[in-house]
């Protein structure tokens, strides 16, 4: 999988901003890390229509099992059924947690 074009990145950011009012469990930095991880993984090996790379990132980067489950649910609820769908549709930008004052 190649890098996103400037227009694809703009569209992904626009889509994320539209969903920004919803509170998600991943912070913006985590979403960026997941995206980079998926991009590298999909460059090395073609998508096998699973979430194996996403799942590996979740296991490697999130210690709390309850939070892991929440991330998995959010990804599936937003239509992320495999790694390439998450990456190419920029689904991970939808997983950015809106930071509320006082949290």
FENNORGI-V511006 format. One record per backbone hydrogen bond with DSSP energy under -0.5 kcal/mol. CO is the residue of the C=O (numbers start at 1). NH is the residue of the N-H. E is the energy in kcal/mol with one decimal. If there is no record, write none. Layout:
{{CO	NH	E} {CO	NH	E}}
//
This chain:
{{5	9	-2.4} {6	10	-2.3} {7	11	-2.5} {8	12	-2.4} {9	13	-2.5} {10	14	-2.5} {11	15	-2.6} {12	16	-2.4} {13	17	-2.6} {14	18	-1.8} {15	19	-1.3} {16	19	-0.5} {16	20	-0.6} {17	20	-0.7} {19	22	-2.1} {22	24	-0.5} {26	97	-4.5} {27	31	-2.2} {28	32	-2.3} {29	33	-2.2} {30	34	-2.7} {31	35	-2.6} {32	36	-2.4} {33	37	-2.6} {34	38	-2.8} {35	39	-2.7} {36	40	-2.4} {37	41	-2.5} {38	42	-2.8} {39	43	-1.3} {40	44	-1.5} {41	45	-2.1} {50	83	-2.7} {51	55	-3.4} {52	56	-2.1} {53	57	-2.3} {54	58	-2.5} {55	59	-2.5} {56	60	-2.6} {57	61	-1.9} {58	62	-2.0} {61	63	-0.5} {64	68	-2.2} {65	69	-2.4} {66	70	-1.9} {67	71	-2.5} {68	72	-2.5} {69	73	-2.5} {70	74	-2.6} {71	75	-2.4} {72	76	-2.3} {73	77	-3.1} {74	78	-1.7} {75	80	-2.9} {76	79	-1.8} {79	81	-1.3} {82	86	-2.0} {83	87	-2.4} {84	88	-3.3} {85	89	-2.0} {85	91	-0.6} {86	91	-1.4} {86	92	-1.0} {87	90	-0.9} {90	93	-1.5} {91	94	-1.7} {92	95	-1.5} {93	96	-1.0} {95	26	-1.1} {97	99	-0.5} {98	100	-0.7} {100	103	-1.8}}
//
